[in-house]
Amino acid sequence: MRQMALVAENPNKFVDSFSKDFEDLFLELLARRYGEKRILANTVYQEYIADRDHVHMNATMWDSLSSFVKYLGRKGKCRVEESERGWYIQWIRLEADGGVSEKEADIRRKRARRSDEDRMSKILKRRMEESRIASNKVANHDDAQEKKRQKISVDSNMKVSVKLAISAGGDESTVKRKKRWDNLFSTGAFGASEFAEEAEAAPKSKELKISSSMREIRKDTEAVQKSSVPFGDSGASAVAGASGNKVVSMMKKDSHASKSDSNRRISGKREKHWISKNIVVRIVSETIESGSLFRKKGVVVDVKDLFEATVQLRKTDAKVRVLQKDLETVIPKAGEDVLIVNGRGRGCVATVTSRDKAKCIAMLRLETGEDEVRKRFDDICMLDCRHARRGA
């Protein structure tokens, strides 16, 4: 009872004492056992509590190992880094006067200089690559437009040849069909005698092959006959003009269809940029705001030029402009929603069913209800809860 009364009179004194003992013993074990090696904080903690006489953490000012590791990072006694596996910790050798050693100061200077040089080099390379891609796109676009113009420039008086293939002992329906076309050619409706010559010289096969474009021409011919236009030169030009317009429209439809097919094929292509609005990202640069935002999370509220994002920090709501190379994706727990930011299914919302931190692989179930798909951590990112499907 006397001990409890003493603690009740001045609890902070005893908590501070236990906290100092815990910190000293933990750092002593870290320095003696691992030196300046980067190691998981939980590994060191498990060795620490193996001593039966150790100071328990519940007697200190820290409520968890994470808060204790963050404290060491703020005080500059250790380098700390959060990852998917947990907190990594690295002891910093200090001088007798409490300052950092010359070796540590040199490491920090080199790291800052290398970071600046790498950033400038990457920016230059990225801009050169973007310029090269833009110039190639312009050249390809000009070539495509030229080919399109050459393809669509169809002569209104073009000659269309019909090739008929009729079996040697053709059946009655085939023979009737041939006679009907022979009558059509003999009237001179197309204004060209070569139709009949090519029909007679056509190779023989088992069935009659007529292209879809020729069916369109026959429809135009019947329309001209119903309108009582006399056949001859004027009738031939009218049919040829109508046929030419039909061919041009068909070619335009084929061009649009091929473009849509190519767009669907490109939808699964991997791109260099992946940042998008309403996703949760983590800042991984130590040079932004003097390193105060290192490993901080935020929501992307705006994207500029594909590779620059405006990130709103979660705790302070402050906004900062960050390049894509200084960001990494955040992977939520199973059952939460993510956005596929790269590769196949880009732009789709999915739910995490399981994740493998060792292999950096997650299994997703798409909102379309398809089978589960496998994606890398770099290709998916956590959605802001305000924009997730459950919140929509």
C-alpha positions in Angstrom: 0.0 0.0 0.0 2.9 2.4 0.8 4.4 1.8 -2.7 1.0 2.5 -4.3 0.6 5.7 -2.3 4.1 6.9 -3.4 3.2 6.2 -7.1 -0.1 8.0 -6.7 1.6 11.1 -5.4 3.9 11.5 -8.4 3.0 9.1 -11.2 5.0 11.0 -13.9 8.2 10.5 -12.0 8.0 6.7 -12.0 6.7 6.6 -15.7 9.7 8.7 -16.8 12.1 6.5 -14.9 10.8 3.3 -16.4 10.7 4.9 -19.9 14.3 5.9 -19.6 15.4 2.4 -18.5 13.4 0.8 -21.3 14.9 3.1 -23.9 18.5 2.6 -22.7 18.2 -1.2 -22.5 16.6 -1.4 -25.9 19.2 0.8 -27.6 22.0 -1.0 -25.9 20.7 -4.4 -27.2 20.3 -2.9 -30.7 23.8 -1.4 -30.8 25.5 -4.5 -29.3 23.6 -7.1 -31.3 23.1 -5.5 -34.7 25.2 -2.4 -34.8 24.2 -0.1 -37.7 22.4 -2.9 -39.6 18.8 -2.3 -40.8 16.5 -4.7 -38.9 12.8 -5.1 -38.1 12.0 -3.4 -34.8 9.8 -6.4 -33.8 12.8 -8.7 -34.1 14.8 -6.6 -31.6 11.8 -6.3 -29.3 11.4 -10.1 -29.2 15.0 -10.5 -28.1 14.6 -7.8 -25.5 11.5 -9.3 -23.8 13.3 -12.7 -23.7 15.2 -11.4 -20.6 13.0 -12.2 -17.6 14.2 -9.0 -15.8 13.3 -6.6 -18.6 11.3 -3.4 -18.1 7.7 -3.9 -19.4 6.5 -1.5 -22.0 3.1 -1.1 -20.2 5.1 0.7 -17.5 6.4 3.3 -19.9 5.0 6.3 -21.7 4.6 4.4 -25.0 1.5 2.4 -25.6 2.9 0.3 -28.5 6.1 -0.6 -30.2 5.2 1.6 -33.2 4.9 4.7 -31.0 8.3 3.9 -29.4 9.9 3.5 -32.9 8.5 6.8 -34.0 9.9 8.4 -30.9 13.4 7.1 -31.7 13.0 8.5 -35.2 11.9 12.0 -34.0 14.8 12.2 -31.6 17.3 11.2 -34.2 18.6 8.2 -32.3 17.6 5.7 -35.1 16.6 5.7 -38.7 13.1 4.3 -39.0 11.1 3.3 -42.0 7.6 1.8 -42.3 6.9 -1.0 -44.8 4.2 -3.6 -45.5 6.1 -6.0 -43.2 6.3 -3.5 -40.3 8.7 -0.9 -38.9 12.4 -1.2 -39.8 15.0 0.4 -37.5 18.7 1.3 -37.8 20.9 2.5 -35.0 22.8 5.8 -35.5 26.2 6.0 -33.9 26.5 9.2 -31.9 29.6 11.1 -30.7 30.5 11.7 -27.1 29.0 15.2 -27.1 25.7 13.8 -28.4 26.1 14.9 -32.0 26.0 12.6 -35.0 29.3 11.1 -36.1 31.3 12.4 -39.0 30.4 9.2 -40.9 26.7 9.7 -40.3 26.9 13.3 -41.4 28.8 12.3 -44.6 26.1 9.7 -45.3 23.4 12.3 -45.0 25.2 14.8 -47.2 25.8 12.2 -49.9 22.2 10.9 -49.7 20.8 14.5 -50.2 23.2 15.2 -53.1 22.5 11.9 -54.8 18.7 12.4 -54.3 18.9 15.8 -56.0 21.0 14.5 -58.9 18.8 11.5 -59.4 15.7 13.6 -59.4 17.1 16.0 -62.0 18.3 13.2 -64.2 15.0 11.4 -64.0 13.1 14.6 -64.9 15.4 15.2 -67.9 15.0 11.6 -69.1 11.2 11.8 -68.7 10.9 15.0 -70.7 13.1 13.7 -73.5 11.1 10.5 -73.7 7.8 12.5 -73.7 9.1 14.7 -76.5 10.2 11.6 -78.5 6.8 10.0 -78.1 4.9 13.2 -79.0 7.0 13.6 -82.2 6.3 10.0 -83.1 2.6 10.4 -82.5 2.5 13.5 -84.8 4.4 11.6 -87.6 2.2 8.6 -87.3 -0.9 10.7 -87.3 0.2 12.5 -90.5 0.9 9.2 -92.2 -2.4 7.8 -91.2 -4.3 10.8 -92.5 -2.4 10.7 -95.8 -3.2 7.0 -96.2 -6.8 7.7 -95.3 -7.1 10.4 -97.9 -5.6 8.2 -100.6 -7.9 5.4 -99.7 -11.1 7.4 -99.7 -10.5 9.3 -102.9 -12.6 7.1 -105.1 -13.4 8.0 -108.7 -17.1 8.5 -109.2 -16.8 6.9 -112.7 -14.9 3.8 -111.5 -15.4 0.5 -113.1 -16.7 -2.4 -111.0 -16.2 -5.9 -112.2 -18.3 -8.8 -111.1 -16.8 -12.3 -111.0 -19.3 -15.2 -111.0 -18.3 -18.7 -110.1 -20.9 -21.3 -111.2 -20.5 -25.0 -110.9 -20.3 -27.0 -114.2 -23.6 -28.8 -113.6 -25.1 -26.1 -111.5 -28.6 -26.6 -110.0 -31.7 -24.9 -111.3 -31.6 -22.0 -108.8 -28.0 -21.2 -109.7 -28.8 -21.2 -113.4 -31.7 -18.9 -112.9 -29.6 -16.5 -110.9 -27.0 -16.4 -113.7 -29.6 -15.7 -116.3 -31.0 -12.8 -114.2 -27.5 -11.2 -114.0 -27.0 -11.9 -117.8 -30.2 -10.0 -118.5 -29.1 -7.2 -116.3 -25.7 -6.9 -118.1 -27.3 -7.1 -121.6 -29.5 -4.1 -120.9 -26.3 -1.9 -120.6 -27.4 -0.7 -117.1 -23.7 -0.4 -116.0 -22.5 1.2 -119.2 -19.6 -1.3 -119.6 -19.5 -4.4 -121.8 -16.7 -6.0 -119.8 -19.2 -7.2 -117.2 -20.5 -9.9 -119.5 -17.0 -10.8 -120.8 -15.7 -11.3 -117.2 -18.8 -13.2 -116.2 -18.2 -15.7 -119.1 -14.5 -16.0 -118.4 -15.0 -16.4 -114.6 -13.6 -19.7 -113.0 -16.0 -22.4 -112.2 -16.6 -23.6 -108.7 -19.3 -25.2 -106.6 -21.1 -22.0 -105.4 -21.9 -18.5 -106.5 -19.8 -15.9 -104.6 -21.1 -12.3 -104.6 -19.5 -9.7 -102.3 -21.6 -7.5 -100.0 -20.6 -4.4 -102.0 -22.1 -5.9 -105.2 -25.4 -6.5 -103.4 -25.5 -2.8 -102.6 -24.8 -2.0 -106.3 -27.7 -4.2 -107.4 -30.0 -2.4 -104.9 -29.0 1.0 -106.4 -29.6 -0.4 -109.9 -33.2 -1.5 -109.0 -33.8 2.0 -107.5 -32.7 3.6 -110.7 -35.0 1.3 -112.8 -38.0 2.1 -110.6 -37.4 5.9 -111.1 -37.7 5.3 -114.9 -34.3 6.8 -115.6 -33.3 5.7 -119.2 -30.3 3.5 -119.3 -27.3 4.5 -121.2 -24.5 6.9 -120.4 -26.6 8.9 -118.0 -28.0 5.8 -116.3 -24.5 4.3 -116.0 -23.1 7.4 -114.4 -25.9 7.6 -111.9 -25.4 4.0 -110.8 -21.7 4.4 -110.7 -22.0 7.6 -108.6 -24.4 5.9 -106.2 -22.1 2.9 -106.0 -19.0 5.1 -105.4 -20.8 6.8 -102.4 -21.7 3.4 -101.0 -18.2 2.2 -101.2 -16.9 5.4 -99.5 -19.4 5.1 -96.6 -18.5 1.5 -96.2 -14.8 2.3 -96.0 -15.4 5.0 -93.4 -17.4 2.5 -91.3 -14.5 0.0 -91.5 -12.0 2.8 -90.5 -14.1 3.7 -87.4 -14.5 0.0 -86.5 -10.7 -0.6 -86.7 -10.1 2.5 -84.5 -12.5 1.2 -81.9 -10.9 -2.2 -82.0 -7.5 -0.7 -81.5 -8.7 1.4 -78.5 -10.1 -1.8 -76.9 -6.8 -3.5 -77.4 -4.8 -0.7 -75.8 -7.0 -0.6 -72.7 -4.9 -3.3 -71.1 -1.6 -1.7 -72.0 0.8 -0.7 -69.2 1.6 3.0 -69.0 4.4 4.9 -67.3 1.9 7.1 -65.4 -0.5 5.6 -62.8 -1.5 8.4 -60.4 -5.3 9.1 -60.4 -7.7 11.1 -58.4 -9.3 9.8 -55.2 -6.6 7.2 -54.4 -4.6 7.0 -51.1 -0.8 7.3 -51.7 2.3 7.4 -49.5 5.1 9.9 -49.9 8.5 8.2 -50.1 10.8 11.1 -50.6 13.0 12.5 -47.7 13.6 15.8 -49.5 10.0 17.1 -49.5 9.4 19.7 -46.7 12.9 18.8 -45.2 11.7 15.2 -44.7 8.8 16.0 -42.5 6.4 14.3 -44.9 8.4 11.1 -45.4 6.1 8.0 -45.2 3.0 10.3 -44.8 -0.3 9.2 -46.4 -2.7 11.4 -48.4 -5.4 11.5 -51.0 -4.8 12.6 -54.6 -7.2 15.5 -55.3 -5.7 16.6 -58.6 -3.4 15.4 -61.3 -1.3 17.7 -63.6 0.6 16.6 -66.7 0.0 12.9 -65.9 3.1 12.7 -63.6 2.4 15.4 -60.9 -0.3 15.1 -58.2 -1.8 17.4 -55.6 -1.9 15.3 -52.4 -4.1 16.3 -49.4 -2.5 15.0 -46.2 -4.9 12.9 -44.1 -4.2 14.4 -40.6 -3.6 18.0 -41.4 -5.6 18.4 -44.6 -2.6 20.4 -46.0 -2.1 20.1 -49.8 1.3 19.6 -51.4 2.5 19.1 -55.0 4.4 15.8 -55.4 5.9 14.0 -58.5 4.8 10.5 -59.2 8.3 9.1 -58.6 8.1 10.3 -55.0 4.9 8.4 -54.3 3.9 4.7 -53.8 0.6 2.9 -53.7 -1.1 2.0 -50.5 -2.5 -1.6 -50.2 -5.6 -2.0 -47.9 -6.6 -5.0 -46.0 -8.8 -7.8 -47.4 -12.4 -6.8 -48.0 -11.6 -3.1 -48.9 -11.9 -1.5 -52.3 -9.0 -0.6 -54.6 -8.6 1.1 -58.0 -6.6 -0.7 -60.7 -4.1 2.0 -61.8 -2.1 0.2 -64.4 -2.2 -2.9 -66.7 -5.2 -4.9 -67.6 -8.4 -3.6 -66.1 -7.0 -0.1 -65.6 -9.6 2.3 -64.1 -11.8 -0.6 -62.7 -12.8 -0.8 -59.0 -12.2 -4.1 -57.3 -12.3 -5.7 -53.8 -9.2 -7.2 -52.2 -9.9 -10.9 -51.3 -6.3 -11.7 -50.2 -2.8 -10.4 -50.3 0.7 -11.9 -50.1 3.1 -9.3 -48.6 6.2 -11.5 -49.3 5.5 -11.7 -53.1 3.8 -8.2 -53.2 0.8 -9.9 -54.9 -3.0 -9.3 -54.2 -6.0 -11.3 -55.4 -9.0 -9.1 -56.5 -12.6 -9.6 -57.3 -13.8 -7.1 -59.9 -17.1 -5.2 -59.5 -18.3 -6.9 -62.8 -18.4 -10.2 -60.9 -15.7 -12.0 -62.9 -13.3 -14.5 -61.5 -10.6 -13.4 -59.2 -7.6 -11.7 -60.8 -4.0 -11.4 -59.7 -2.3 -8.0 -59.6 0.9 -6.6 -58.3 1.0 -4.1 -55.4 2.3 -1.4 -57.9 -0.8 -1.8 -60.2 -3.4 -1.3 -57.5 -4.1 1.5 -55.0 -6.4 2.0 -52.0 -9.5 4.1 -52.8 -10.4 7.0 -50.5 -13.3 5.9 -48.3 -15.4 8.9 -49.4 -15.2 7.7 -53.1 -15.4 3.9 -52.5 -18.4 1.9 -53.9 -19.8 1.4 -50.4 -19.8 5.1 -49.8 -21.2 6.0 -53.2 
